[in-house]
């Protein structure tokens, strides 16, 4: 299996995937050619034959993915001759789930705050793309805590005005079936995100006509894999997925059929690895300092708790302490992972 770790293979993925051992990949993350887009760069795929073209590839991807793994697919349909949206993305979802056994776990809307400008007579600007999440079984690896977001300014005002029922499990009065217990939000600094995500379209790596957004792939790599896992991109392009995987302490495997882009990806990955070790060391040092600061803050909070008589305030302070302790645990674990990644890069990749 070592011949498939941290390498970019040159060739057509529909052929090379057959050589990869079954159930050996932890995460597949890719953005394949869109239907009839950028033909001059890599040929394009006829939208009317897109499903027929992709199904043999997805069948092999199903075979090589571990049972607890995920397949993240970033894709977008174009328009038909009559001006409507093509249906090949929806047709592909149906075919993969009904014919191959994939579970269509979730849809993500990948929105762009800075979409390409322009005006069309029958629609507005494209400001989102599909992020499709497929799995092989109901129970799979997913680290939701890795992608939590700040709770927002609303919490600072709303949670300072506690009502009588806020410490109870209260059902909605409009009969929707929803329930809440707002006391649970006291002291929380982070919340789980929605499946509508916003990423700017700025390009980190150049010289490719369909550059993938590194932040998109980094987000899903953090969510759906853990350090040391193997991340596969069968349409590697300029190497974005591999670079983001390396930054996060994962291994990568890429396949690219264009000799030009294979060379480009190899150069970008080598360049990134040369600078990554130092950046990881700086980040580990920053996290060590943050752990020390958090410990100091916890000591201050304990002093406040000891002198506070209001049970609501004490409850909030206790939850803040718990939240900071959780951050310390995560930071310590992350620093350990960073140190291991630095050692791996310097001994295995850079020959230090």
C-alpha positions as CSV (number, residue, x, y, z in Angstrom):
1,X,0.0,0.0,0.0
2,X,3.0,2.3,0.5
3,X,3.2,2.9,-3.3
4,X,-0.1,4.7,-3.0
5,X,0.7,7.0,-0.1
6,X,1.7,10.6,-0.7
7,X,2.0,10.3,-4.5
8,X,0.3,11.7,-7.6
9,X,-0.2,9.1,-10.2
10,X,-0.2,10.0,-13.9
11,X,-3.0,8.5,-15.8
12,X,-6.8,8.1,-16.2
13,X,-8.5,7.4,-12.9
14,X,-11.0,5.1,-14.6
15,X,-8.0,2.7,-15.2
16,X,-5.7,3.4,-12.3
17,X,-8.3,3.1,-9.6
18,X,-8.5,-0.6,-10.3
19,X,-5.0,-1.0,-8.9
20,X,-5.8,0.4,-5.5
21,X,-6.6,-2.2,-2.8
22,X,-10.2,-2.5,-1.6
23,X,-11.2,-0.6,1.5
24,X,-7.9,1.2,1.8
25,X,-9.0,4.9,1.5
26,X,-10.4,6.9,4.4
27,X,-11.8,9.9,2.5
28,X,-12.4,10.7,-1.2
29,X,-12.6,14.4,-1.9
30,X,-12.7,15.7,-5.4
31,X,-14.1,18.1,-8.0
32,X,-14.4,16.3,-11.3
33,X,-14.7,18.0,-14.7
34,X,-18.1,19.7,-15.0
35,X,-20.2,18.9,-18.1
36,X,-18.7,20.6,-21.2
37,X,-16.8,23.2,-19.2
38,X,-13.3,24.3,-20.1
39,X,-12.9,21.9,-23.0
40,X,-9.6,23.5,-24.0
41,X,-8.1,22.6,-20.6
42,X,-9.0,19.0,-20.1
43,X,-11.5,17.9,-22.8
44,X,-14.8,18.3,-20.9
45,X,-17.5,15.7,-20.6
46,X,-20.8,15.7,-22.6
47,X,-23.6,16.5,-20.0
48,X,-25.9,14.0,-21.7
49,X,-23.4,11.2,-21.1
50,X,-22.0,12.4,-17.8
51,X,-23.7,9.8,-15.7
52,X,-22.6,7.0,-18.1
53,X,-19.0,8.4,-17.9
54,X,-18.9,8.8,-14.1
55,X,-20.6,5.6,-12.9
56,X,-17.6,3.2,-13.6
57,X,-15.4,5.6,-11.6
58,X,-17.8,5.8,-8.7
59,X,-18.1,2.0,-8.6
60,X,-14.3,1.8,-8.1
61,X,-14.4,4.5,-5.5
62,X,-17.1,2.6,-3.6
63,X,-14.8,-0.5,-3.7
64,X,-11.7,1.2,-2.4
65,X,-13.4,3.4,0.3
66,X,-13.3,2.0,3.9
67,X,-16.8,1.2,5.4
68,X,-16.4,4.2,7.8
69,X,-15.2,6.5,5.0
70,X,-16.9,9.3,3.1
71,X,-17.0,10.6,-0.5
72,X,-17.2,14.4,-0.9
73,X,-18.1,15.5,-4.4
74,X,-18.0,19.2,-5.5
75,X,-19.9,19.6,-8.7
76,X,-22.1,22.1,-10.6
77,X,-24.4,21.6,-13.6
78,X,-24.4,23.9,-16.6
79,X,-27.2,25.0,-18.9
80,X,-28.9,23.2,-21.8
81,X,-29.5,24.5,-25.3
82,X,-33.0,25.7,-24.3
83,X,-31.6,27.8,-21.4
84,X,-32.6,25.4,-18.5
85,X,-30.4,23.8,-16.0
86,X,-29.0,20.4,-16.9
87,X,-30.1,17.5,-14.8
88,X,-27.0,15.4,-14.8
89,X,-26.1,16.1,-11.1
90,X,-29.5,15.0,-10.0
91,X,-29.4,12.0,-12.3
92,X,-26.0,11.1,-11.0
93,X,-27.2,11.2,-7.4
94,X,-30.1,8.9,-8.2
95,X,-27.9,6.5,-10.2
96,X,-25.2,6.2,-7.6
97,X,-27.6,5.5,-4.8
98,X,-30.0,3.2,-6.6
99,X,-27.5,1.3,-8.7
100,X,-24.3,1.2,-6.6
101,X,-25.4,1.4,-3.0
102,X,-24.1,4.8,-2.1
103,X,-25.9,6.5,0.7
104,X,-26.8,10.1,-0.2
105,X,-26.0,11.4,3.3
106,X,-26.3,15.1,2.8
107,X,-26.3,18.0,0.4
108,X,-24.1,21.1,1.2
109,X,-24.7,24.4,-0.5
110,X,-21.2,25.9,-1.1
111,X,-21.9,29.6,-1.4
112,X,-19.5,32.3,-2.8
113,X,-19.5,35.8,-1.3
114,X,-17.7,37.0,-4.5
115,X,-19.3,35.3,-7.5
116,X,-18.3,36.1,-11.0
117,X,-19.9,39.3,-12.1
118,X,-22.3,39.5,-15.0
119,X,-25.9,39.6,-16.2
120,X,-28.0,36.9,-17.9
121,X,-31.5,37.4,-19.3
122,X,-33.1,34.3,-17.6
123,X,-31.2,33.9,-14.3
124,X,-28.9,35.6,-11.8
125,X,-25.2,35.1,-11.0
126,X,-24.0,31.6,-9.9
127,X,-23.2,32.0,-6.2
128,X,-23.3,28.4,-5.1
129,X,-22.2,24.9,-6.0
130,X,-23.1,21.4,-4.9
131,X,-21.2,19.7,-2.1
132,X,-22.4,16.1,-2.1
133,X,-21.6,13.8,0.8
134,X,-21.9,10.1,0.1
135,X,-21.1,7.2,2.5
136,X,-21.3,3.4,2.4
137,X,-23.1,2.9,5.7
138,X,-25.1,4.8,8.3
139,X,-22.3,5.0,10.8
140,X,-19.2,6.7,9.5
141,X,-16.3,8.8,10.8
142,X,-17.4,12.5,11.3
143,X,-15.7,15.0,13.7
144,X,-18.3,17.7,14.0
145,X,-16.4,19.5,16.7
146,X,-13.6,20.1,14.3
147,X,-15.7,22.5,12.2
148,X,-17.7,24.3,14.9
149,X,-18.3,28.1,14.5
150,X,-18.6,31.0,17.0
151,X,-22.1,31.2,18.5
152,X,-22.5,34.8,17.4
153,X,-23.3,38.1,19.0
154,X,-26.9,37.1,19.7
155,X,-25.8,34.9,22.6
156,X,-24.3,37.9,24.5
157,X,-27.7,39.6,24.8
158,X,-30.2,36.8,24.7
159,X,-28.5,34.6,27.3
160,X,-28.2,37.5,29.7
161,X,-32.0,37.7,29.9
162,X,-32.9,34.3,31.2
163,X,-36.6,33.5,31.7
164,X,-38.3,31.1,34.0
165,X,-38.6,28.3,31.4
166,X,-35.1,28.7,29.9
167,X,-33.7,26.0,32.2
168,X,-36.4,23.5,31.2
169,X,-36.9,21.4,28.1
170,X,-39.6,23.5,26.4
171,X,-41.6,22.5,23.4
172,X,-42.6,25.1,20.8
173,X,-46.0,26.7,21.3
174,X,-46.8,26.7,17.6
175,X,-47.0,22.9,17.5
176,X,-44.0,22.4,15.3
177,X,-42.6,19.6,17.4
178,X,-39.3,21.5,18.0
179,X,-38.0,21.9,21.6
180,X,-35.3,23.9,23.3
181,X,-33.5,24.4,26.6
182,X,-31.7,27.7,26.3
183,X,-29.8,27.2,29.5
184,X,-27.7,24.7,27.6
185,X,-26.2,27.6,25.6
186,X,-24.8,29.3,28.7
187,X,-21.0,29.5,28.5
188,X,-20.9,28.1,25.0
189,X,-18.5,29.9,22.6
190,X,-19.0,27.6,19.6
191,X,-22.0,25.9,17.8
192,X,-22.4,23.4,15.1
193,X,-22.6,24.8,11.5
194,X,-25.4,24.4,9.0
195,X,-25.1,22.7,5.7
196,X,-25.0,26.1,3.9
197,X,-21.3,27.1,3.9
198,X,-19.7,30.2,2.6
199,X,-16.2,30.2,1.0
200,X,-14.6,33.0,-1.0
201,X,-13.5,32.0,-4.5
202,X,-10.0,33.5,-4.3
203,X,-7.4,31.1,-5.7
204,X,-4.4,30.0,-3.7
205,X,-2.7,28.1,-6.5
206,X,-2.4,29.3,-10.0
207,X,-2.0,28.0,-13.6
208,X,-5.1,25.9,-13.7
209,X,-8.3,26.9,-15.4
210,X,-10.6,25.2,-12.8
211,X,-8.9,25.7,-9.5
212,X,-10.5,24.1,-6.5
213,X,-11.1,26.2,-3.4
214,X,-8.6,25.1,-0.8
215,X,-10.8,26.2,2.1
216,X,-13.7,24.0,0.9
217,X,-11.5,20.9,0.8
218,X,-9.8,21.7,4.1
219,X,-13.2,22.0,5.8
220,X,-14.4,18.6,4.6
221,X,-11.0,17.0,5.3
222,X,-11.2,18.2,8.9
223,X,-14.8,17.0,9.2
224,X,-14.5,13.6,7.6
225,X,-11.0,12.3,8.3
226,X,-8.5,12.3,11.1
227,X,-4.7,12.8,11.2
228,X,-2.8,10.0,9.5
229,X,-5.8,9.1,7.3
230,X,-5.4,8.6,3.5
231,X,-7.3,11.2,1.4
232,X,-7.8,10.4,-2.3
233,X,-8.5,12.9,-5.1
234,X,-9.0,11.0,-8.4
235,X,-9.1,14.3,-10.4
236,X,-6.1,16.0,-8.7
237,X,-5.7,19.0,-11.0
238,X,-3.1,21.3,-9.5
239,X,-2.8,19.5,-6.2
240,X,-5.2,21.5,-4.0
241,X,-6.6,18.5,-2.1
242,X,-3.1,17.0,-1.5
243,X,-1.8,20.3,-0.1
244,X,-4.8,20.8,2.2
245,X,-4.4,17.2,3.4
246,X,-0.8,17.7,4.2
247,X,-1.5,20.9,6.1
248,X,-3.9,18.9,8.3
249,X,-1.6,16.0,8.9
250,X,-3.3,13.6,6.5
251,X,-1.7,11.5,3.8
252,X,-2.8,12.0,0.2
253,X,-3.1,10.1,-3.1
254,X,-3.8,11.9,-6.3
255,X,-4.5,10.8,-9.9
256,X,-4.2,13.2,-12.8
257,X,-4.4,12.3,-16.5
258,X,-2.9,15.6,-17.8
259,X,0.9,15.5,-17.9
260,X,0.9,19.3,-17.6
261,X,-1.2,19.3,-14.5
262,X,0.5,16.3,-13.0
263,X,3.8,18.2,-13.2
264,X,2.2,21.3,-11.8
265,X,0.7,19.4,-8.9
266,X,4.0,17.7,-8.1
267,X,5.8,21.1,-8.1
268,X,3.2,22.8,-5.9
269,X,3.1,19.9,-3.4
270,X,6.9,19.9,-3.1
271,X,6.9,23.6,-2.6
272,X,4.3,23.4,0.1
273,X,6.1,20.6,2.0
274,X,9.2,22.7,2.1
275,X,7.4,25.5,4.0
276,X,4.9,23.4,5.9
277,X,7.3,22.1,8.5
278,X,8.1,25.6,9.8
279,X,4.5,26.8,9.7
280,X,3.4,23.7,11.7
281,X,6.1,24.4,14.3
282,X,5.0,28.0,14.7
283,X,1.4,26.9,15.0
284,X,2.3,24.3,17.7
285,X,4.1,27.0,19.7
286,X,1.1,29.3,19.4
287,X,-1.2,26.6,20.7
288,X,1.1,25.9,23.6
289,X,0.9,29.6,24.5
290,X,-2.9,29.5,24.2
291,X,-3.1,26.6,26.6
292,X,-1.1,28.6,29.1
293,X,-3.4,31.5,28.7
294,X,-6.5,29.4,29.0
295,X,-5.2,27.9,32.3
296,X,-4.7,31.4,33.6
297,X,-8.3,32.3,32.6
298,X,-9.6,29.2,34.3
299,X,-7.9,30.2,37.5
300,X,-9.5,33.7,37.3
301,X,-13.0,32.1,36.7
302,X,-12.5,29.8,39.7
303,X,-11.9,32.9,41.8
304,X,-15.1,34.5,40.5
305,X,-17.1,31.3,41.2
306,X,-15.8,31.3,44.8
307,X,-17.0,34.8,45.4
308,X,-20.4,34.6,43.5
309,X,-23.7,34.0,45.2
310,X,-26.1,34.1,42.2
311,X,-26.6,30.5,41.1
312,X,-27.4,31.6,37.5
313,X,-24.1,33.4,37.2
314,X,-22.3,30.5,38.9
315,X,-23.8,28.1,36.4
316,X,-22.6,30.2,33.5
317,X,-19.1,30.5,34.9
318,X,-18.9,26.7,35.5
319,X,-19.9,26.1,31.8
320,X,-17.3,28.6,30.7
321,X,-14.7,26.7,32.7
322,X,-15.8,23.4,31.1
323,X,-15.6,25.0,27.6
324,X,-12.1,26.3,28.2
325,X,-11.0,22.9,29.6
326,X,-12.4,21.3,26.4
327,X,-10.4,23.7,24.3
328,X,-7.2,22.9,26.3
329,X,-7.8,19.2,25.7
330,X,-8.3,19.8,22.0
331,X,-5.2,22.1,21.8
332,X,-3.0,19.6,23.6
333,X,-4.1,16.8,21.3
334,X,-3.7,19.0,18.2
335,X,-0.2,20.0,19.3
336,X,0.7,16.4,19.7
337,X,-0.5,15.7,16.1
338,X,1.4,18.7,14.8
339,X,4.7,17.5,16.4
340,X,4.2,14.1,14.8
341,X,3.4,15.7,11.5
342,X,6.6,17.8,11.7
343,X,8.6,14.7,12.5
344,X,7.1,12.9,9.5
345,X,7.7,15.7,7.1
346,X,11.3,16.2,8.2
347,X,12.3,12.5,8.3
348,X,10.1,11.0,5.5
349,X,9.6,13.8,3.0
350,X,12.4,16.3,3.5
351,X,15.2,13.8,4.6
352,X,16.3,16.0,7.5
